[in-house]
Amino acid sequence: MAIPLRSEAEIVKLREACKLASDVLVMIEPYVKEGISTGELDRICHDYMVNVQKTIPACLGYHGFPKSTCISLNEVVCHGIPSDIKLLKQGDIVNIDVTVIKDGYFGDNSKMYIVGETNVRSKKLCEVAQEALYQGIRTVKPGMRLREIGKAVQKYTESHGFSVVREYCGHGVGTEFHCDPQVLHYYADDGGVILQPGMVFTIEPMINAGKKEVRLMGDGWTVKTKDRSHSAQYEHQLVVTETGCEVMTIRDEEIAEGRIQRIMVNI
């Protein structure tokens, strides 16, 4: 497994791409409301990326994906295709996944939005999914085994009665959308990978309210929970540092909450 170690010059470029990617998630939040279509949300994101940021939407055309963002509602685990037919309704939980390319470098992140008020379990699901991501981030430091990330995510998630999807994982990212390492969100063999400064990857646990099993729909992209329970996901892109990690896609709202910081000292 050849895992790239990014130079400081590359990390500067990645920081810029990641800030732009996180800005899209902040920009779109006021539009996530009852009655809007997921297709319209995608168009707003696309226009912002292309015309305001001057970035390239990485999802558009990737292995044939037809839209600029992935928007996944309720029982959709990931890779939901935006549609003008699908309108948001009160109580929906929505994941918007945005990846931009700026000067050849990728920034990748996602977060959950709740339309109005939702039920107690779905709200708790979103909270646990976010904290599960943070639990993974807090483990990251040089010299540790990669699988410790998944161990932390799984332990926290299952302690709250939810399950971790196995089929999809975090990934290396830089001048390519996906590369090594594969970052599993449960405790499993990692091939002996030891984290080193300069490694850049995402952590993006997909957490189900019911069982962990999923099914791929006929469009070849949309993934749903097999038992139709709701699913939630948060994603950050980070780089391993000498003392922990830098969360490159962090948003101001998260810093204000105090649960994670841009520079995480985990040693």
N, C-alpha and C positions, 0 to 999 in steps of 0.2 A: 504494500500500500504506500504510494508516493504522495504524502500530504504536503502541499506547498507551505513554505514559511515565507510570509510576506515581509518585504523590506519596509523601512520607515516611509520611503517615498510612496510605496503602494498603499500603506495604511492611511496616509494623508488623503489619497484619492478615494479610498473606501469610506473614510469618514464623511467626505462630501456626498457620496452617493447615498450613504445610509441616512444622513440628515435630510436629504431630499425625499427619500422613501418615507421616513417618519412624518415629514411635513404633509404628505398626501393623506395620511390617516387622520391628522389633526384637521386638515382642511375639509374633509368629507363629513365629519361628525354632525354638523348642523343640518345636513341634508338627509340624514338617516332618520326618517320619520314615517308615520303611517301614511299609506297611499302612494308613495313613490315606488317606481319599479327598480329592480336590481339593474336592469339595462340602463336606466337613466343615471343611476349612481356610477356605473361603469363609464358612461360618457363624460360625466363631470370629472371623474378622476383622469380619464384619458386627455381631456382638453387641458387640464391643469398640468399634467406631466409634459405634454408635447408643446403647448403654447406658452405656458408661464415658466415652467422649470427648464424647458429645452432639454428634457431627458427622453429616453426611449422606454416605453412600457415593455418590460422583458417578457411578460406573459404572452403578448400579442403575437401569434404565429408560432409560438414555441411548441414544436412537435405537432403543429396544427391547431393549437388552442385558439379559439376564435375571438377572444375578448382581451382587454387590457388588464383586467383584475380578475381574481377569483372571489366570488361572493357566495358564501355558504350559509344557508338558513336552517335553523332548528335541527332536524335529524341529518342534515348534510354535514359530513365530517370535514371534507375538503374538496377543492377543485370544482366548486359550483360554478356553472356557466351563467353569467348575467343574462337576463331576459326581460323584454318589455311586457311579457305576460304576467310575470311574477311580481305582485305588488306587496309591499310590506304591510303587515297588520299589527294591531296592538298585541303586545306580548311576545312578538318574535325576538329571537336572539340571532344575531347576524355577525358572521366573521367576514372581514374584508382583508384580503391578502394582496399586498402591493410590492412589486419589485421593479426598481428603475435601473436603467443603465446610464451612467454619466461618464463620458470620456473613456468608455470601455470597461468601467468598473461597476459592479453590481451592489445594490443595497436592497435588502429583503426583510420584510416585517409584516406582521398582521396583528389585529386586535378584535375584540368582541364589542358589539354595540347592542343595546337593548332598546326595543321600540316601545316607548311608554313604560308601562309597568308589566312585569311578567310574573309567573308563579314563583313561589319560594324556592322550589328545587332547581329551576332553571337559573335563577339568580345566584344560588349557591354554587351551581356548576360553573358559571362564569368566574366567580370569585376563586374557586379552587383551581381552575385552569390557569388563571393568572399567577396565583401563588406557587403552583407547581413549576411554572417557568422560572420564577424567582428562586425557588429551592434549587433548581438545576444550576442557575447562574452563580449562586453562592458557593457552589462546590468547585468552580473552575479555577485552577491554578497550575503552574508548571510543575511537572514531575508526577502528577496524578494520573491514574488510569482513566481513560475515556468513559468506561462503563459506570464510573461513580456518578456521572450526571444522571443516567437512567435510573440508577438505584435511588437517588434522592427524589426524583420525580415520581417514581412508582410508589415509594413508601408513603409519601405525602398524600398522593391521590387516593390510594386504596385505604388509607386511614380515615378518609372522609366518605367511604362507601361508593366511590366512583371507579371507573376502569380506564386503562391506558390502551389506546389503539396500537397494535403491533406492526401493521403493514406499512406504515409511513413514518418517516424519521426526519431529523434535522440533517444538515449536510454542509460540507465545505462550500465556500463561495468566495469569489474574488474577481478575476477576469473571465470567469465562467460562471454560469448559473448554478451548476451542481458539480461538485468534485468531492474527493475524499477529504475528511473522514465522514462516514455515515454515523450520525449521532442518534442512537436508540434511546427511547424514553422509558425503558424498563431495563432491569438488570439482566445482562446477557453477555455472551462472549464478544469482546471488542477487538480480537486479533492481537492483543497485547499493546495497543496504541497508548503511548505516554504523551500527555499534552506538553507542548513546547511553546515558548514565546514566538509570536508571529503566526500561529495557526488561527485561521479565521473560519468560523462556521456559525450556523444557526442552531438554536434550541427552539423547538416548536411543538410541544406536546399536544396531542389531540385527546381530549378527555371526554368520555361518554358517561351519561347519567345512568345508563343501564349496562349491558354486557359489552365486552370489548370487540366483538365480531362486527365486521363491516361487509358491505357488498358494493361492487362496481356496477353502475347503471349502464344501460345500453348505449349511451352517447360516448362511452369510452373514457370519460373524465370524472363525472360526478360520483362521489363516494358517499354512501349513506350508512347509518347504523343498521345492522341487521334486524334489531328488535324495535326499530323506529323511535328509540329514545333520543333525546336531544344530545348534541355534542358541542363542545367549545374548544377554542384554541387561541393561544397567544404565541407570538413569535418575536424573537430578537436576534439580531446578528451581532456577534462579538469577536474580539481578538484576544488571545491569551497574552498576558503581559508577564513581566518578571515577578510580580507580586499578586497576581490574580487575573483579572480580565477588564477590558474596557467594553462597555455596552454601547455599541456605535449607533443603534437605532432608538436609543432612549428618548422619551418625550418629556417635556417640562412637567406635565401632570404627574408623571411617575416620580420624578425627583421631589416634587412637592409632597407626595405621600410618604417619602422617606424609607420605603422598603428596599429600594435599590438605588445606587448612584451610577453615574457614568463610569467612574473609575472604582472598581470593586477591589479592595484589598482583602484577599481571602487566605493569606498565609499568616 
